[in-house]
């Protein structure tokens, strides 16, 4: 059975109040076409989990600007002043997580682990209200595994089965997010019949649906 779907079927997987992991780094490696579709749908109260807040008119920044994001979980928001404004005004909940910790929490979610131990944040406000344990004389914060309803990832090369390859920095966060959600949709920059197994970075077993970027005209 083909995993490829048309963009008009995308809204079957989008609903108010859902949590979405979005791959990429400052828009690079982010499936912009799919973000644009969510903007058109007007889906509300979304929790977005991603590396950053994008730019005002790029990446998840489009959703933030449109008032569709209830909560943002990210590593930094500095390049999107709209995200900072909404956070300061209490109009968008924002949870800032150290980048390495965020990646590990997502990885743990995909691996079926309960969480991770990290020394990052010890001795700072990051450790407030969190469980701290000591191992071999060193303190660690216990950070829970992170999962979501949906992952939207971007593949430079995708075959009809869903095997996915990334180009250079577009790889950021995409592979790990593909393992940690209930449903995964990959936007394919180029769709091919099959791929050399040695090129595969995200195996097809993690991919539920494929949408061709070419549908954007």
N, C-alpha and C positions, 0 to 999 in steps of 0.2 A: 504493500500500500504506500502511495506517495505521501511524503511529508510536506510537500509544497502546497501552500494555500495562497489564495488571492488576497489582496489587501482588504477587500470588502468583508472578508471573513475574520479579519483581525479583531473586530469589536466583540466577537464571541468570547474572547479571553480577557476582556477589560471590564471592570466593574467598580463602582464607588467603594471607597474604603479599603481598597486592596493595597498590598505591599509589592513593590517592583524593584528589582535590582537592575541597574543599568550600567553596562560596561563602558570602558573608555577612561580617558584622562584629559580634562579640559576640552571635551568634545571630540578629541582624536580617538577613534575606535568606538564612538557612540553611534547607535543606529538612528540617525537623525530622522529618516523617513518615518520610522515608527513613533518617535516622539511627536512628530508633526501630526500624525493620525490621532494620538491621544489628545492633543490640543484641540483638534477638530471635534472629537467626541465630547469634550467638556467634562470628562470624568472627574469626580470630586473626592476630596479627603484622602488623597493618595499618600502613602508612606514611600518615599524614594530612598533607596540605599545605593550610594555610588561614591566614587572617589571625591567628588567635589560638586559645587553648585553650578558648574559650567559658566558660561557667559550670559549676559542678559538675553541675548538673541541666539544662543547656541546651546546645544545639549539640553540637559534637564532645566537649564535656565528658562527655557520657553514655558515649561510647565509652572515654574515658580512665578514668572511674570504674569501668567494667566490666572493665578490664584487657585491652582488645582492641587497644590501640595500642602497637606496638613502637617507632615513631619518629614524632615530631611536628616538622614544619617550619613555623614560624610567626613572627610578628613580636613577640608578647608573650604571657605566660601569667599575668600578675599577678593577674587576677581569678578564677583557678581554683587555689586552694591545693592541690588534689589533684595537679594537673599539676606544681606546684613540688615537692611531696613525692616523687613518683615519679622526677622528674629527679634530685633530691638523693640519693636512695637507689640510683640507678643502675638502676632498674626500667623506665625509659622513656628512650630516647635523645631528646634535644631539641636541635634546631638552630634558634637564634634568628637571624632575618634581618631587617635593616631593612625597614620596610614598603614603601617605594618600590622598593628593590632586589628584594624578593620579587615585586612586581607586574611589574617589568620582566623578571625571569627567566622568569616564566610567559608574558608577552607574546612574548618571544623564542622560547620553545618553540613557541608557536602560529604564529609567523611563519616557522618553519624556520631561524632563526638559530642560530649556535653559542653565543652568549652576549651579555653586555652589559659595557660599561665604566662603572664608577662611582667617584667620588671618596669616596663614603660609607664610612667605616671606615679611611681612610688615617691612619696614625699611631696606630692603636689595635690591640687584640688581634684585631680583625676581619680584619686583613690577614695574620695568621699563616698560614703554609703555603699562601698563595695567590699566584698570578702577578700581578706588578705591572708595568705598562708606563707609559712617559712619552710624552705627546703635547703638543707646543707648550709644553714646560716644566712640565706639570702631571701628577701621578701618578694612575693609575687602577688599581683592582682589577678583574681579569677574573673575572666571575661567569658560570658556565655556564648555558645555557638549562635550563628546568625543565619536565618533562613527567610524565604519570602514566597509569596504566591506565584510570582512570575519573574523570569529573567529575560531581558531584552539584550541580545548581544549582536556584534557585528563581525561577520566573517569576510575576509578578502577573497577567499576561494572556498566554495561549498559544493559538495556533490549531492546528487539526488537522494542519497540516503541520510544526509545530514552531517557527514564528516566535514570538519571545519578547520581551515587554516587561517592564520592571521599574518598581517604584514607589519613587521617592525613594531613600533610602539602602539599600534592598534590592538596589540595583544593585552594591554593593561586591563586587568580585572575580568576580562571576558571569559577566559577558561575556568577560573575558580567559581565565578557566578553561575556558570552553566551546570554546576554540580549541586547547587544549594537551594533550588526552588522546586515547586510542584510542577511547573510548566516552563519550558524554554523555547523561545522563538528566536531564530537567527535571521538577520537581514543579510542576504548574500550579495556582495558586490558583483561577484561573477559566479554563476551556477553552471556546473559541469556534470557530465554523466557519471564519472567516477574519478577517484583520486589515488595517487600513489600512497600506500599506507604509511610510508616514511614521512609524508608531508602532513599527516593528520595531527593536529594539536588538541582538538576536542573530538572524541569519537562520537559516532552517530547515536549511540545509546543514550546520550545526554540530551539530544535534540528532539523536540516534539514536533516543531513546525519550521518550515523555511518560507521566507518571503523574498522574492527577487527585488533588488533595488531598482532594476530596470523598469518596474511598474510605475516608477515615479516620473517616467517620460523623459 
